[in-house]
Amino acid sequence: MNSGDIMKKIRDCFVSLSPQLQIAARHILDAPDDVALYSMREMAARSSVKPATMARLAAKIGYENYNDFRNEFRQLISTPKTGFAARARLMQLKSHDAREKGLVSDVWGAERDNIEQTYQEITDEKLNDAASALVQAKTIYIVGLRKCFPVAYFFHYATRDFFDSCKLVHGYAGLFQEEISQINKGDIVLVIAFDPYTTETVKAANMARKSGAKIIAVTDSEVSPLATDADYIFIAANRSPSFYRSLVGALSIVQSLVAAVVTTLGDRAVTILEQSDKRRRENKVYWNI
């Protein structure tokens, strides 16, 4: 069994796991390299479960003990074909306890790994297909609440000139349910959320499924409630030494979607941008010294 098989088996049996095993499994799905880098006790602490839970999960996947389970992941990151990030992680595996790292180093290392991990699963074809769906949609709904609102707002801000019917759903004055109730077949809904998932964002994804609209999910795991039956799934790595999940991976995905939309629109996008830039300068939107 290789690590790819392990990950698939964890995803396939995820819904049948106990709540505690699901918590442990989710951490492994989100950050598989942690299994190689840290002991069972450290992994349990990072996943907020007991060490015995990690051992039970390894047994559930088919391993006699946790060390055999861990060795599969160590073998993966020791393989040169996985690139510079994998070799950096291998170095960490050998010496991550050798010295204390400062906050700047911790943050930079986490964000660098977030970008590397996020883009391992993204292809030009995947981006362009999602961009084409956005261009062809009757109405675009963008839903990203609480900590994910800045990501949703950026997409709306960056594409507002391209799409006549693009709605940033925010639920002001208690109107969230009314806003998402207008989603119909032929529309597309961009939903953005990380664990713990905001209830309203999950409801928006469910409404999209029910109405037959397409879904672009930017989320943190293939077992995320946003990923279920989504047409386009983009997994954003979001590890952080801070108490909030990192938004760097998700923001980079959304920026890539914006770039793909511009590419898809071609000359039309250039014309629109020229006109909007001219209009803003005439209206003195930009400071001119």
Backbone hydrogen bonds in HBPLUS format (Angstrom, degrees):
<---DONOR---> <-ACCEPTOR-->    atom                        ^
c    i                          cat <-CA-CA->   ^        H-A-AA   ^      H-
h    n   atom  resd res      DA  || num        DHA   H-A  angle D-A-AA Bond
n    s   type  num  typ     dist DA aas  dist angle  dist       angle   num
A0005-ASP N   A0002-ASN O   2.96 MM   3  5.33 121.7  2.31 105.8 119.9     1
A0006-ILE N   A0002-ASN O   3.05 MM   4  6.46 150.3  2.15 146.4 155.7     2
A0007-MET N   A0003-SER O   2.92 MM   4  6.18 164.8  1.95 153.4 155.5     3
A0008-LYS N   A0004-GLY O   3.04 MM   4  6.24 159.5  2.09 145.0 150.8     4
A0009-LYS N   A0005-ASP O   2.87 MM   4  6.04 157.7  1.92 148.2 154.7     5
A0010-ILE N   A0006-ILE O   2.87 MM   4  6.16 156.0  1.93 153.9 160.5     6
A0011-ARG N   A0007-MET O   2.98 MM   4  6.24 161.8  2.01 149.0 153.7     7
A0012-ASP N   A0008-LYS O   2.83 MM   4  6.03 162.2  1.87 151.9 157.2     8
A0013-CYS N   A0009-LYS O   3.02 MM   4  6.14 150.9  2.10 145.0 151.5     9
A0014-PHE N   A0011-ARG O   3.33 MM   3  5.11 156.5  2.39  97.5 104.4    10
A0016-SER N   A0013-CYS O   3.00 MM   3  5.45 140.1  2.16 112.0 123.6    11
A0017-LEU N   A0014-PHE O   3.09 MM   3  5.41 160.8  2.13 111.9 117.9    12
A0022-GLN N   A0018-SER O   2.84 MM   4  6.07 149.6  1.93 158.0 168.0    13
A0023-ILE N   A0019-PRO O   3.11 MM   4  6.41 147.8  2.22 143.0 150.5    14
A0024-ALA N   A0020-GLN O   3.21 MM   4  6.54 160.8  2.25 147.5 151.5    15
A0025-ALA N   A0021-LEU O   2.83 MM   4  5.98 159.8  1.87 147.6 154.1    16
A0026-ARG N   A0022-GLN O   2.82 MM   4  5.90 157.0  1.87 147.2 153.0    17
A0027-HIS N   A0023-ILE O   3.27 MM   4  6.54 157.7  2.33 144.1 148.8    18
A0028-ILE N   A0024-ALA O   3.21 MM   4  6.54 155.2  2.27 146.4 153.0    19
A0029-LEU N   A0025-ALA O   2.89 MM   4  6.16 157.5  1.94 154.0 160.5    20
A0030-ASP N   A0026-ARG O   2.87 MM   4  6.05 151.4  1.95 149.0 157.0    21
A0031-ALA N   A0027-HIS O   2.84 MM   4  5.89 149.9  1.93 145.2 153.3    22
A0034-ASP N   A0031-ALA O   3.03 MM   3  5.71 153.5  2.10 119.4 126.9    23
A0035-VAL N   A0032-PRO O   3.15 MM   3  5.75 144.9  2.28 112.2 119.9    24
A0036-ALA N   A0033-ASP O   3.09 MM   3  5.36 125.6  2.40 102.4 115.0    25
A0037-LEU N   A0033-ASP O   3.09 MM   4  6.37 151.7  2.17 147.8 156.4    26
A0038-TYR N   A0034-ASP O   2.94 MM   4  5.81 155.3  2.01 156.1 157.5    27
A0043-MET N   A0039-SER O   2.80 MM   4  6.04 160.1  1.84 154.8 160.9    28
A0044-ALA N   A0040-MET O   2.92 MM   4  6.09 153.8  1.99 143.6 150.8    29
A0045-ALA N   A0041-ARG O   3.02 MM   4  6.30 155.4  2.08 144.3 150.7    30
A0046-ARG N   A0042-GLU O   2.93 MM   4  6.19 157.4  1.98 150.0 155.9    31
A0047-SER N   A0043-MET O   2.93 MM   4  6.10 138.9  2.10 142.2 153.5    32
A0048-SER N   A0044-ALA O   2.86 MM   4  5.88 109.5  2.37 137.5 154.8    33
A0049-VAL N   A0044-ALA O   2.94 MM   5  5.04 168.6  1.95 144.4 147.0    34
A0048-SER N   A0045-ALA O   3.23 MM   3  4.96 151.8  2.32  94.3 102.7    35
A0053-THR N   A0050-LYS O   2.86 MM   3  5.37 141.0  2.01 114.1 125.3    36
A0054-MET N   A0051-PRO O   3.04 MM   3  5.37 124.2  2.36 105.0 118.0    37
A0055-ALA N   A0051-PRO O   3.25 MM   4  6.68 155.2  2.31 149.1 155.9    38
A0056-ARG N   A0052-ALA O   2.90 MM   4  6.16 153.8  1.97 146.2 153.4    39
A0057-LEU N   A0053-THR O   2.94 MM   4  6.18 151.6  2.02 145.6 153.2    40
A0058-ALA N   A0054-MET O   3.04 MM   4  6.33 160.0  2.08 148.1 152.8    41
A0059-ALA N   A0055-ALA O   3.05 MM   4  6.33 155.3  2.11 145.7 152.4    42
A0060-LYS N   A0056-ARG O   2.84 MM   4  6.08 149.1  1.94 143.8 153.0    43
A0061-ILE N   A0057-LEU O   2.99 MM   4  6.28 144.0  2.13 148.8 157.8    44
A0063-TYR N   A0058-ALA O   2.99 MM   5  5.50 164.4  2.02 144.6 144.2    45
A0062-GLY N   A0059-ALA O   3.04 MM   3  5.06 138.9  2.22  95.7 107.9    46
A0069-PHE N   A0065-ASN O   3.39 MM   4  6.71 158.0  2.44 143.7 149.7    47
A0070-ARG N   A0066-TYR O   2.79 MM   4  6.06 157.8  1.84 155.7 162.0    48
A0071-ASN N   A0067-ASN O   2.90 MM   4  6.06 151.4  1.98 145.6 153.0    49
A0073-PHE N   A0070-ARG O   3.05 MM   3  5.46 124.0  2.38 107.4 120.1    50
A0074-ARG N   A0070-ARG O   3.05 MM   4  6.41 149.6  2.14 148.1 157.6    51
A0075-GLN N   A0071-ASN O   2.92 MM   4  6.06 153.7  1.99 144.9 151.2    52
A0076-LEU N   A0072-GLU O   3.25 MM   4  6.51 145.8  2.37 135.3 143.8    53
A0077-ILE N   A0073-PHE O   3.28 MM   4  6.61 164.1  2.31 151.4 152.0    54
A0078-SER N   A0074-ARG O   3.13 MM   4  6.22 126.5  2.43 140.8 154.2    55
A0079-THR N   A0076-LEU O   3.28 MM   3  5.64 164.9  2.30 110.1 114.4    56
A0082-THR N   A0079-THR O   3.23 MM   3  6.17 173.0  2.23 129.7 131.9    57
A0083-GLY N   A0080-PRO O   3.00 MM   3  5.88 168.4  2.01 131.2 132.3    58
A0087-ARG N   A0083-GLY O   3.13 MM   4  6.49 154.3  2.20 148.7 156.3    59
A0088-ALA N   A0084-PHE O   2.87 MM   4  6.13 151.8  1.95 151.1 159.4    60
A0089-ARG N   A0085-ALA O   2.98 MM   4  6.27 148.7  2.08 143.1 151.6    61
A0090-LEU N   A0086-ALA O   2.89 MM   4  6.18 145.1  2.01 142.4 152.6    62
A0091-MET N   A0087-ARG O   2.98 MM   4  6.26 151.2  2.06 144.3 151.1    63
A0092-GLN N   A0088-ALA O   3.06 MM   4  6.38 150.0  2.15 140.2 148.3    64
A0093-LEU N   A0089-ARG O   2.84 MM   4  6.14 145.9  1.96 142.8 152.7    65
A0094-LYS N   A0090-LEU O   3.16 MM   4  6.49 143.0  2.30 143.2 151.5    66
A0094-LYS N   A0091-MET O   3.17 MM   3  5.26 125.3  2.48  95.6 108.6    67
A0095-SER N   A0091-MET O   3.06 MM   4  6.30 140.8  2.21 143.8 154.9    68
A0096-HIS N   A0092-GLN O   2.63 MM   4  4.50 125.3  1.92 152.8 144.1    69
A0098-ALA N   A0095-SER O   2.92 MM   3  5.10 162.8  1.95 113.6 119.1    70
A0106-ASP N   A0102-GLY O   2.96 MM   4  6.21 156.4  2.02 150.4 157.8    71
A0107-VAL N   A0103-LEU O   2.84 MM   4  6.06 168.5  1.85 161.3 163.1    72
A0108-TRP N   A0104-VAL O   2.91 MM   4  6.00 170.9  1.92 153.0 156.1    73
A0109-GLY N   A0105-SER O   2.90 MM   4  5.89 161.1  1.93 144.5 150.5    74
A0110-ALA N   A0106-ASP O   2.98 MM   4  6.12 159.2  2.03 145.9 151.6    75
A0111-GLU N   A0107-VAL O   2.92 MM   4  6.14 168.2  1.93 158.2 161.1    76
A0112-ARG N   A0108-TRP O   2.90 MM   4  5.95 159.6  1.94 150.4 156.5    77
A0113-ASP N   A0109-GLY O   3.06 MM   4  6.16 160.4  2.10 143.0 148.4    78
A0114-ASN N   A0110-ALA O   2.84 MM   4  6.07 145.2  1.96 141.8 152.8    79
A0115-ILE N   A0111-GLU O   3.03 MM   4  6.29 160.1  2.07 150.5 153.1    80
A0116-GLU N   A0112-ARG O   3.07 MM   4  6.32 167.9  2.08 150.1 153.6    81
A0117-GLN N   A0113-ASP O   2.84 MM   4  5.92 170.6  1.85 153.0 155.9    82
A0118-THR N   A0114-ASN O   2.88 MM   4  5.90 157.8  1.93 145.8 152.7    83
A0119-TYR N   A0115-ILE O   3.11 MM   4  6.22 165.8  2.13 153.0 155.4    84
A0120-GLN N   A0117-GLN O   3.37 MM   3  5.32 151.3  2.46  97.6 105.7    85
A0127-LEU N   A0123-THR O   3.08 MM   4  6.38 164.6  2.10 153.1 156.8    86
A0128-ASN N   A0124-ASP O   2.83 MM   4  5.97 169.0  1.84 156.4 159.8    87
A0129-ASP N   A0125-GLU O   2.91 MM   4  6.00 153.6  1.98 146.4 153.4    88
A0130-ALA N   A0126-LYS O   3.16 MM   4  6.34 160.2  2.21 144.6 149.5    89
A0131-ALA N   A0127-LEU O   2.89 MM   4  6.14 155.4  1.95 150.2 157.9    90
A0132-SER N   A0128-ASN O   2.90 MM   4  6.06 156.7  1.95 145.4 151.2    91
A0133-ALA N   A0129-ASP O   3.07 MM   4  6.32 153.4  2.15 143.6 150.6    92
A0134-LEU N   A0130-ALA O   3.04 MM   4  6.34 149.3  2.14 143.7 152.0    93
A0135-VAL N   A0131-ALA O   2.97 MM   4  6.27 158.8  2.01 152.1 157.4    94
A0136-GLN N   A0132-SER O   3.01 MM   4  6.17 148.7  2.11 145.8 153.9    95
A0137-ALA N   A0133-ALA O   3.10 MM   4  6.05 121.4  2.45 138.4 151.0    96
A0137-ALA N   A0134-LEU O   3.35 MM   3  5.28 147.9  2.46  96.9 105.9    97
A0138-LYS N   A0186-GLY O   2.95 MM  48  5.70 169.9  1.96 140.7 143.9    98
A0188-ILE N   A0139-THR O   3.02 MM  49  6.47 156.6  2.08 163.3 167.6    99
A0140-ILE N   A0165-SER O   2.99 MM  25  6.37 162.1  2.02 148.6 154.2   100
A0167-LYS N   A0140-ILE O   2.70 MM  27  6.04 167.5  1.71 175.5 173.1   101
A0141-TYR N   A0188-ILE O   2.93 MM  47  6.33 164.0  1.96 157.8 163.2   102
A0190-LEU N   A0141-TYR O   2.77 MM  49  6.14 162.9  1.79 171.2 172.1   103
A0142-ILE N   A0167-LYS O   2.84 MM  25  6.14 154.7  1.90 166.6 166.6   104
A0169-VAL N   A0142-ILE O   2.89 MM  27  5.83 158.4  1.94 152.3 159.6   105
A0143-VAL N   A0190-LEU O   2.77 MM  47  6.09 171.1  1.78 172.6 172.9   106
A0192-ILE N   A0143-VAL O   2.87 MM  49  6.25 148.6  1.96 163.3 166.6   107
A0148-CYS N   A0145-LEU O   2.98 MM   3  5.19 148.3  2.08 138.5 130.7   108
A0149-PHE N   A0146-ARG O   3.13 MM   3  5.50 167.4  2.14 115.9 119.7   109
A0151-VAL N   A0148-CYS O   3.16 MM   3  5.49 126.1  2.46 105.7 118.4   110
A0152-ALA N   A0148-CYS O   3.20 MM   4  6.57 162.2  2.23 154.3 159.3   111
A0153-TYR N   A0149-PHE O   2.79 MM   4  5.95 166.1  1.81 162.7 166.7   112
A0154-PHE N   A0150-PRO O   2.98 MM   4  6.09 154.1  2.05 139.2 145.8   113
A0155-PHE N   A0151-VAL O   3.22 MM   4  6.54 161.8  2.26 148.6 152.0   114
A0156-HIS N   A0152-ALA O   3.12 MM   4  6.43 163.9  2.15 152.1 156.4   115
A0157-TYR N   A0153-TYR O   2.79 MM   4  5.99 164.1  1.82 156.4 161.3   116
A0158-ALA N   A0154-PHE O   2.84 MM   4  5.96 163.2  1.87 156.5 160.3   117
A0159-THR N   A0155-PHE O   3.09 MM   4  6.11 135.0  2.30 142.4 152.3   118
A0160-ARG N   A0156-HIS O   3.01 MM   4  5.61 117.0  2.42 145.2 155.2   119
A0162-PHE N   A0159-THR O   2.95 MM   3  5.34 140.7  2.11 110.6 122.1   120
A0163-PHE N   A0159-THR O   3.28 MM   4  6.52 147.8  2.39 160.4 169.1   121
A0174-GLY N   A0171-GLY O   3.16 MM   3  5.46 130.0  2.42 142.0 134.8   122
A0175-LEU N   A0172-TYR O   3.23 MM   3  5.86 153.2  2.31 115.7 121.7   123
A0179-GLU N   A0175-LEU O   2.94 MM   4  6.17 152.8  2.01 155.6 163.7   124
A0179-GLU N   A0176-PHE O   3.03 MM   3  5.13 116.9  2.45  97.4 113.0   125
A0180-ILE N   A0176-PHE O   3.05 MM   4  6.41 163.9  2.08 163.4 165.7   126
A0181-SER N   A0177-GLN O   3.02 MM   4  6.01 132.7  2.25 137.6 149.8   127
A0182-GLN N   A0179-GLU O   3.41 MM   3  5.92 164.3  2.44 108.9 113.5   128
A0183-ILE N   A0180-ILE O   3.18 MM   3  5.58 169.7  2.19 114.0 116.8   129
A0187-ASP N   A0184-ASN O   3.07 MM   3  5.71 155.4  2.14 136.0 138.5   130
A0214-LYS N   A0187-ASP O   3.08 MM  27  6.44 159.2  2.12 152.5 147.4   131
A0189-VAL N   A0214-LYS O   2.85 MM  25  6.21 158.7  1.89 148.6 153.8   132
A0216-ILE N   A0189-VAL O   2.89 MM  27  6.15 166.5  1.91 149.2 151.2   133
A0191-VAL N   A0216-ILE O   2.90 MM  25  6.28 158.8  1.94 162.3 169.4   134
A0218-VAL N   A0191-VAL O   2.89 MM  27  6.22 170.5  1.90 168.5 171.5   135
A0193-ALA N   A0218-VAL O   3.22 MM  25  6.77 150.4  2.31 156.3 165.0   136
A0201-THR N   A0198-THR O   3.07 MM   3  5.49 124.2  2.40 108.2 121.8   137
A0202-VAL N   A0198-THR O   3.24 MM   4  6.63 158.7  2.29 156.6 162.5   138
A0203-LYS N   A0199-THR O   2.95 MM   4  6.24 154.4  2.01 150.7 158.8   139
A0204-ALA N   A0200-GLU O   2.94 MM   4  6.21 146.6  2.06 143.1 151.6   140
A0205-ALA N   A0201-THR O   3.10 MM   4  6.45 154.2  2.17 146.6 152.7   141
A0206-ASN N   A0202-VAL O   2.93 MM   4  6.23 157.5  1.98 149.7 156.2   142
A0207-MET N   A0203-LYS O   2.84 MM   4  6.05 151.9  1.91 146.4 154.2   143
A0208-ALA N   A0204-ALA O   2.97 MM   4  6.20 152.1  2.05 144.4 151.7   144
A0209-ARG N   A0205-ALA O   3.05 MM   4  6.38 158.1  2.10 149.0 154.0   145
A0210-LYS N   A0206-ASN O   2.98 MM   4  6.18 163.8  2.01 149.3 153.8   146
A0211-SER N   A0207-MET O   2.96 MM   4  6.11 150.2  2.05 147.5 154.9   147
A0212-GLY N   A0208-ALA O   3.04 MM   4  6.06 123.7  2.37 140.8 153.9   148
A0213-ALA N   A0208-ALA O   2.99 MM   5  4.96 135.0  2.19 149.3 150.6   149
A0212-GLY N   A0209-ARG O   3.27 MM   3  5.24 144.3  2.40  97.1 107.2   150
A0231-ASP N   A0215-ILE O   3.05 MM  16  5.31 128.4  2.33 126.7 140.8   151
A0232-TYR N   A0215-ILE O   3.09 MM  17  6.44 149.3  2.18 159.0 163.9   152
A0217-ALA N   A0232-TYR O   2.79 MM  15  6.19 164.0  1.82 171.6 173.6   153
A0234-PHE N   A0217-ALA O   2.81 MM  17  6.09 166.2  1.83 174.1 176.9   154
A0219-THR N   A0234-PHE O   3.08 MM  15  6.47 153.8  2.15 157.8 166.0   155
A0236-ALA N   A0219-THR O   2.73 MM  17  5.84 167.0  1.75 165.7 169.4   156
A0224-SER N   A0221-SER O   3.12 MM   3  5.11 159.7  2.16 106.4 108.1   157
A0227-ALA N   A0224-SER O   3.02 MM   3  5.30 139.0  2.19 106.0 117.1   158
A0230-ALA N   A0227-ALA O   3.12 MM   3  5.18 173.4  2.12 120.1 118.9   159
A0246-SER N   A0238-ASN O   3.04 MM   8  4.56 156.2  2.10 123.4 123.5   160
A0251-LEU N   A0247-LEU O   2.86 MM   4  5.96 164.2  1.88 158.6 163.6   161
A0252-SER N   A0248-VAL O   2.96 MM   4  6.09 153.1  2.03 146.9 154.1   162
A0253-ILE N   A0249-GLY O   3.08 MM   4  6.35 147.3  2.19 143.8 152.4   163
A0254-VAL N   A0250-ALA O   3.03 MM   4  6.34 163.9  2.06 152.4 155.9   164
A0255-GLN N   A0251-LEU O   2.88 MM   4  6.09 156.1  1.93 147.4 154.4   165
A0256-SER N   A0252-SER O   3.01 MM   4  6.14 149.4  2.10 137.6 145.7   166
A0257-LEU N   A0253-ILE O   2.89 MM   4  6.26 147.3  2.00 147.0 156.8   167
A0258-VAL N   A0254-VAL O   2.96 MM   4  6.26 154.1  2.03 148.8 155.3   168
A0259-ALA N   A0255-GLN O   3.03 MM   4  6.32 159.8  2.07 146.7 151.8   169
A0260-ALA N   A0256-SER O   2.90 MM   4  6.13 151.3  1.98 145.0 153.2   170
A0261-VAL N   A0257-LEU O   2.90 MM   4  6.16 146.8  2.01 145.5 154.4   171
A0262-VAL N   A0258-VAL O   3.07 MM   4  6.41 159.0  2.11 151.6 156.3   172
A0263-THR N   A0259-ALA O   3.02 MM   4  6.30 156.9  2.08 145.7 152.1   173
A0264-THR N   A0260-ALA O   2.89 MM   4  6.06 155.4  1.95 144.5 151.3   174
A0265-LEU N   A0261-VAL O   2.93 MM   4  6.16 155.4  1.99 152.4 158.4   175
A0266-GLY N   A0262-VAL O   3.07 MM   4  6.22 136.2  2.26 141.3 152.4   176
A0269-ALA N   A0266-GLY O   3.02 MM   3  5.59 129.9  2.28 112.1 123.2   177
A0271-THR N   A0267-ASP O   3.01 MM   4  6.31 163.4  2.04 156.4 159.9   178
A0272-ILE N   A0268-ARG O   3.00 MM   4  6.20 162.6  2.03 149.7 154.4   179
A0273-LEU N   A0269-ALA O   2.94 MM   4  6.11 161.4  1.98 151.2 156.1   180
A0274-GLU N   A0270-VAL O   2.94 MM   4  6.14 155.8  2.00 149.3 156.0   181
A0275-GLN N   A0271-THR O   3.03 MM   4  6.25 161.9  2.06 150.7 155.1   182
A0276-SER N   A0272-ILE O   2.94 MM   4  6.14 163.1  1.96 151.7 156.6   183
A0277-ASP N   A0273-LEU O   2.92 MM   4  5.94 156.2  1.98 143.9 150.6   184
A0278-LYS N   A0274-GLU O   3.03 MM   4  6.15 158.4  2.08 144.3 150.2   185
A0279-ARG N   A0275-GLN O   2.98 MM   4  6.17 158.4  2.03 146.6 152.6   186
A0280-ARG N   A0276-SER O   3.03 MM   4  6.20 157.8  2.09 146.0 151.2   187
A0281-ARG N   A0277-ASP O   3.04 MM   4  6.23 156.9  2.10 147.6 153.8   188
A0282-GLU N   A0278-LYS O   2.97 MM   4  6.17 155.3  2.03 147.9 154.9   189
A0283-ASN N   A0279-ARG O   3.02 MM   4  6.22 142.9  2.16 139.6 149.6   190
A0285-VAL N   A0280-ARG O   2.86 MM   5  5.18 178.9  1.86 155.0 154.7   191
A0284-LYS N   A0281-ARG O   3.07 MM   3  4.86 158.3  2.12  99.2 104.6   192
